[in-house]
Amino acid sequence: MSQNRRYTLSDLAQQLGLEWVGDGSVLLSGLATLQSASSLELSFFANPRYRQQLQNTRAGAVLVKPNFVAESPVACLISDNPYLMFAKASQLFDNRPPSKPGLHPSAYVSSTATVAASASIGANCCIEDGVSIAADVVIGAACVIGENSVIGKGSRLCANVTVYHGICIGEQVVIHSAAVIGADGFGFAPNGSEGWVKIAQLGGVSIGNRVEIGAGTTIDRGALDDTLIGDGVIIDNQVQIAHNVVIGENTAIAGCTAVAGSTTIGANCTIAGAVGIIGHLQIADKVHVTAMSLVTKSIHQAGSYSSGTAMMETGDWRKSAVRFSQLDSLSKRLRQLEKEQNK
C-alpha cells in the first residue's frame, strides 16, 4: 500500500469523474479485494459471484454499478464499468518508487548518445553509440541499449532489459525486466550435410506508443523489414514474437504464447495464454483465440476460435485418444456403407 497517497471519497470521485453515495469524508489510502479490504481501502465489485463478499465487506468504499448500491454496507463510487474505474483508481495509488532525473555514476553513456536532461539512467546501464533517449524516460539498472536505438518520451524500461541495435521504441512504453528486444530471428538456410547457413537479420523492431511488454518476453528483429508492434499493444510475460511479425493496435497477448515468423495479427485481438501461432498467417481484426490453441491456418473473420480437447480424467482421455486415431478408418467405412445403401 502506498503510504504517501490518500484521498477522501469525494476527492477520489472528482478525480475519476464519478458520483458517490455515503460519507464523502471517508479517507482512502489504498486498494484491496472485497474480502480483505480495511476501512482505509477502496475495493470494487464487478462479478456477481462475489455478491456475498460485497454484502460483508469492511472496505472504506466500493466501486459498484448503480443497481448494486443498495447491497453495499459501505460508501460507494458509482460506475457502469467498475473494473475499468478500478484500473484508473489503481494509477492514483501507484506505489512505485519515484525516479530521479540524471545518470547513475556507474552507468556508461557513449559520447555520441543523446540523453534528455529529464531522463533517468540507472546503475550499471550501458548506453551505446548513437542512442537517442527522449524526455522523462526511465532506464532501470543494468539495462543495455544498443547502437542507434531510439526510446520515445516517457517510456520506462525496468531492470535488466536488453535492447539490441537499431530498435525504435515509441512513447509511454513499459518494458519489464529480462525482456529482450531485437535479438536475431530464427533464420537459417539448409546446406545439406554441412548443416545450416545463418541468414543475417538486417531489419529491426519498431514498437508503437503506449505498449506494455512483460518480463522475459522476446521480440526478434526482422530479417529484412522490421518486426512491428502497433500502438496500445499489451504483451504478457514469457511471450515469443518471431521475426517480421506484425501486431495490430490494441491487441492483447497473454503469457507463454509463441508467434512464428511473418505472421500478421490484426487490431483489437485477444490471444489467450500458451497459444501457438505458426508462421506466414493472416489473422483478422477482433479475433479471440482461447488458451492453448494451435493456430495452423489464417483466420479471415472476427470471432472466437479454439483448438485442442477439454480436460477429462486420464483414463477417459486415453480411450478418447484411441478413438480419435480410429476416426479416419471409421469415416471411410461409413462412406462405403452409404455408397452400398444408395445402390
GUTI-535977 format. One record per residue (C-alpha): x, y, z; residue in one letter; chain; residue number from 1. Coordinates in steps of 0.1 Angstrom, whole numbers. Example, Ala and Ser with C-alpha at 12.3 -4.5 7.8 and 13.67 -1.06 7.14 Angstrom:
BEGIN
     u     v     w residuo cadena num
   123   -45    78       A      A   1
   137   -11    71       S      A   2
REM end
This chain:
BEGIN
     u     v     w residuo cadena num
     0     0     0       M      A   1
    12    35    -8       S      A   2
    20    54    24       Q      A   3
    20    88     6       N      A   4
   -12    89   -13       R      A   5
   -45    95     5       R      A   6
   -78   107    -8       Y      A   7
  -112   114     6       T      A   8
  -141    96   -11       L      A   9
  -153   129   -25       S      A  10
  -119   138   -39       D      A  11
  -115   104   -55       L      A  12
  -149   107   -71       A      A  13
  -139   141   -85       Q      A  14
  -107   127  -100       Q      A  15
  -124    97  -115       L      A  16
  -154   117  -127       G      A  17
  -179    96  -107       L      A  18
  -209   101   -84       E      A  19
  -207    88   -49       W      A  20
  -230    80   -20       V      A  21
  -222    78    17       G      A  22
  -197    97    38       D      A  23
  -176   118    14       G      A  24
  -150   124    41       S      A  25
  -140    87    43       V      A  26
  -102    86    39       L      A  27
   -88    61    15       L      A  28
   -51    52    12       S      A  29
   -51    20    -9       G      A  30
   -69    -7   -28       L      A  31
   -79   -42   -18       A      A  32
  -103   -71   -25       T      A  33
  -138   -71   -11       L      A  34
  -128   -98    13       Q      A  35
   -95   -83    26       S      A  36
  -102   -46    24       A      A  37
  -100   -25    56       S      A  38
  -118     7    64       S      A  39
   -90    27    48       L      A  40
   -91     9    14       E      A  41
  -112    11   -18       L      A  42
  -125   -21   -34       S      A  43
  -146   -29   -64       F      A  44
  -175   -52   -73       F      A  45
  -177   -63  -109       A      A  46
  -185  -100  -108       N      A  47
  -219  -113   -94       P      A  48
  -203  -144   -80       R      A  49
  -187  -122   -53       Y      A  50
  -221  -108   -42       R      A  51
  -218  -122    -7       Q      A  52
  -184  -106    -3       Q      A  53
  -199   -73   -13       L      A  54
  -226   -76    14       Q      A  55
  -200   -85    40       N      A  56
  -171   -62    30       T      A  57
  -154   -39    55       R      A  58
  -139   -17    29       A      A  59
  -140    21    33       G      A  60
  -158    23    -1       A      A  61
  -166     2   -30       V      A  62
  -168     8   -68       L      A  63
  -202    -6   -79       V      A  64
  -227    -5  -107       K      A  65
  -258    16   -99       P      A  66
  -281   -14   -94       N      A  67
  -258   -28   -66       F      A  68
  -255     4   -45       V      A  69
  -283    -8   -22       A      A  70
  -265   -41   -14       E      A  71
  -233   -23    -3       S      A  72
  -229   -18    35       P      A  73
  -203     9    29       V      A  74
  -199    41     9       A      A  75
  -199    37   -29       C      A  76
  -184    52   -61       L      A  77
  -209    46   -88       I      A  78
  -198    34  -123       S      A  79
  -213    15  -152       D      A  80
  -178    -2  -155       N      A  81
  -164    -7  -120       P      A  82
  -134   -28  -133       Y      A  83
  -123     0  -156       L      A  84
  -126    26  -129       M      A  85
  -107     3  -106       F      A  86
   -79     3  -131       A      A  87
   -79    41  -132       K      A  88
   -80    43   -94       A      A  89
   -50    20   -92       S      A  90
   -29    46  -110       Q      A  91
   -38    72   -84       L      A  92
   -24    48   -57       F      A  93
     7    37   -77       D      A  94
    34    29   -52       N      A  95
    64    25   -75       R      A  96
    95    43   -62       P      A  97
    98    77   -80       P      A  98
   126    80  -105       S      A  99
   152   108  -103       K      A 100
   165   125  -135       P      A 101
   202   121  -142       G      A 102
   229    94  -147       L      A 103
   239    70  -120       H      A 104
   277    72  -115       P      A 105
   282    36  -126       S      A 106
   263    40  -159       A      A 107
   282    41  -192       Y      A 108
   268    65  -218       V      A 109
   286    69  -251       S      A 110
   297   104  -260       S      A 111
   277   101  -292       T      A 112
   244    92  -274       A      A 113
   218   118  -268       T      A 114
   200   116  -234       V      A 115
   174   142  -223       A      A 116
   182   160  -191       A      A 117
   149   148  -175       S      A 118
   157   111  -183       A      A 119
   168    87  -155       S      A 120
   196    62  -163       I      A 121
   201    36  -135       G      A 122
   231    18  -121       A      A 123
   254    -2  -144       N      A 124
   235     7  -176       C      A 125
   252     7  -209       C      A 126
   240    33  -235       I      A 127
   259    27  -268       E      A 128
   268    49  -297       D      A 129
   241    69  -314       G      A 130
   213    61  -290       V      A 131
   186    87  -285       S      A 132
   167    88  -252       I      A 133
   139   113  -250       A      A 134
   125   133  -221       A      A 135
   112   116  -190       D      A 136
   125    82  -200       V      A 137
   134    58  -171       V      A 138
   161    32  -178       I      A 139
   164     7  -149       G      A 140
   195    -8  -135       A      A 141
   217   -29  -158       A      A 142
   198   -22  -190       C      A 143
   217   -23  -223       V      A 144
   206    -1  -251       I      A 145
   223   -10  -284       G      A 146
   237    13  -310       E      A 147
   214    38  -328       N      A 148
   183    27  -309       S      A 149
   156    53  -301       V      A 150
   134    55  -270       I      A 151
   105    78  -270       G      A 152
    92   103  -244       K      A 153
    80    89  -211       G      A 154
    89    53  -217       S      A 155
   102    31  -189       R      A 156
   125     1  -190       L      A 157
   127   -20  -158       C      A 158
   160   -35  -147       A      A 159
   179   -58  -169       N      A 160
   161   -51  -202       V      A 161
   182   -56  -233       T      A 162
   175   -36  -264       V      A 163
   197   -45  -294       Y      A 164
   209   -21  -321       H      A 165
   187    -2  -344       G      A 166
   155    -5  -324       I      A 167
   127    21  -323       C      A 168
   106    23  -291       I      A 169
    77    48  -290       G      A 170
    63    70  -263       E      A 171
    49    58  -229       Q      A 172
    61    23  -235       V      A 173
    67     0  -205       V      A 174
    91   -30  -208       I      A 175
    95   -53  -179       H      A 176
   127   -70  -166       S      A 177
   146   -95  -187       A      A 178
   127   -87  -219       A      A 179
   149   -88  -250       V      A 180
   140   -66  -279       I      A 181
   158   -71  -312       G      A 182
   175  -105  -309       A      A 183
   182  -123  -342       D      A 184
   152  -140  -357       G      A 185
   155  -178  -362       F      A 186
   166  -176  -398       G      A 187
   188  -203  -413       F      A 188
   191  -219  -448       A      A 189
   198  -257  -450       P      A 190
   231  -266  -466       N      A 191
   228  -303  -469       G      A 192
   253  -324  -449       S      A 193
   271  -292  -439       E      A 194
   242  -281  -417       G      A 195
   228  -246  -417       W      A 196
   238  -212  -430       V      A 197
   227  -183  -409       K      A 198
   206  -156  -425       I      A 199
   218  -122  -413       A      A 200
   188  -104  -396       Q      A 201
   190   -70  -413       L      A 202
   157   -55  -401       G      A 203
   149   -41  -367       G      A 204
   119   -38  -343       V      A 205
    95    -9  -343       S      A 206
    73    -5  -312       I      A 207
    44    20  -312       G      A 208
    32    42  -284       N      A 209
    16    31  -251       R      A 210
    28    -5  -255       V      A 211
    35   -28  -225       E      A 212
    58   -58  -228       I      A 213
    60   -84  -200       G      A 214
    90   -98  -182       A      A 215
   111  -124  -200       G      A 216
    94  -117  -234       T      A 217
   115  -117  -266       T      A 218
   107   -98  -297       I      A 219
   130  -107  -326       D      A 220
   143   -83  -352       R      A 221
   132   -87  -388       G      A 222
   151  -105  -414       A      A 223
   148   -76  -439       L      A 224
   118   -54  -428       D      A 225
   111   -46  -392       D      A 226
    91   -65  -368       T      A 227
    61   -42  -360       L      A 228
    42   -38  -327       I      A 229
    13   -14  -330       G      A 230
     1    14  -307       D      A 231
   -16     2  -275       G      A 232
    -5   -35  -277       V      A 233
    -1   -53  -244       I      A 234
    21   -84  -243       I      A 235
    23  -106  -211       D      A 236
    54  -124  -197       N      A 237
    73  -152  -214       Q      A 238
    60  -145  -249       V      A 239
    79  -152  -281       Q      A 240
    74  -128  -310       I      A 241
    94  -140  -340       A      A 242
   110  -120  -369       H      A 243
    88   -99  -391       N      A 244
    56  -105  -371       V      A 245
    31   -76  -373       V      A 246
     8   -70  -344       I      A 247
   -21   -45  -349       G      A 248
   -30   -18  -324       E      A 249
   -46   -26  -290       N      A 250
   -41   -64  -294       T      A 251
   -35   -83  -261       A      A 252
   -13  -114  -259       I      A 253
   -13  -135  -227       A      A 254
    17  -154  -212       G      A 255
    36  -182  -229       C      A 256
    22  -176  -263       T      A 257
    45  -180  -293       A      A 258
    40  -164  -327       V      A 259
    61  -177  -355       A      A 260
    78  -156  -382       G      A 261
    60  -133  -407       S      A 262
    25  -138  -392       T      A 263
     3  -107  -391       T      A 264
   -22  -103  -362       I      A 265
   -49   -77  -366       G      A 266
   -60   -49  -344       A      A 267
   -81   -54  -312       N      A 268
   -74   -91  -310       C      A 269
   -70  -111  -278       T      A 270
   -47  -141  -278       I      A 271
   -50  -162  -246       A      A 272
   -22  -180  -227       G      A 273
     0  -206  -242       A      A 274
   -13  -202  -278       V      A 275
     9  -213  -306       G      A 276
     6  -195  -340       I      A 277
    25  -208  -369       I      A 278
    43  -186  -394       G      A 279
    31  -167  -425       H      A 280
    -5  -165  -414       L      A 281
   -30  -136  -415       Q      A 282
   -53  -131  -385       I      A 283
   -82  -106  -389       A      A 284
   -91   -78  -366       D      A 285
  -112   -86  -334       K      A 286
  -102  -123  -333       V      A 287
  -101  -140  -299       H      A 288
   -81  -173  -296       V      A 289
   -87  -193  -265       T      A 290
   -60  -207  -242       A      A 291
   -36  -234  -255       M      A 292
   -50  -233  -291       S      A 293
   -27  -241  -320       L      A 294
   -34  -218  -350       V      A 295
   -24  -235  -382       T      A 296
   -42  -215  -408       K      A 297
   -52  -179  -414       S      A 298
   -83  -165  -398       I      A 299
  -102  -141  -420       H      A 300
  -133  -134  -399       Q      A 301
  -137  -118  -365       A      A 302
  -148  -141  -337       G      A 303
  -136  -167  -312       S      A 304
  -115  -196  -321       Y      A 305
  -103  -227  -302       S      A 306
   -85  -260  -307       S      A 307
   -75  -289  -286       G      A 308
   -96  -311  -263       T      A 309
  -111  -303  -229       A      A 310
   -96  -318  -198       M      A 311
  -110  -351  -186       M      A 312
   -99  -380  -163       E      A 313
   -67  -396  -177       T      A 314
   -84  -430  -183       G      A 315
  -112  -414  -203       D      A 316
   -87  -393  -222       W      A 317
   -67  -424  -232       R      A 318
   -99  -441  -245       K      A 319
  -108  -409  -264       S      A 320
   -73  -407  -279       A      A 321
   -76  -442  -292       V      A 322
  -110  -434  -307       R      A 323
   -96  -403  -323       F      A 324
   -69  -423  -341       S      A 325
   -97  -446  -355       Q      A 326
  -117  -417  -369       L      A 327
  -102  -419  -404       D      A 328
  -109  -456  -408       S      A 329
  -144  -452  -393       L      A 330
  -151  -423  -418       S      A 331
  -141  -445  -447       K      A 332
  -162  -474  -436       R      A 333
  -192  -450  -431       L      A 334
  -188  -436  -467       R      A 335
  -186  -472  -480       Q      A 336
  -218  -482  -462       L      A 337
  -236  -451  -476       E      A 338
  -225  -460  -511       K      A 339
  -238  -495  -507       E      A 340
  -271  -483  -492       Q      A 341
  -276  -459  -521       N      A 342
  -271  -486  -548       K      A 343
REM end
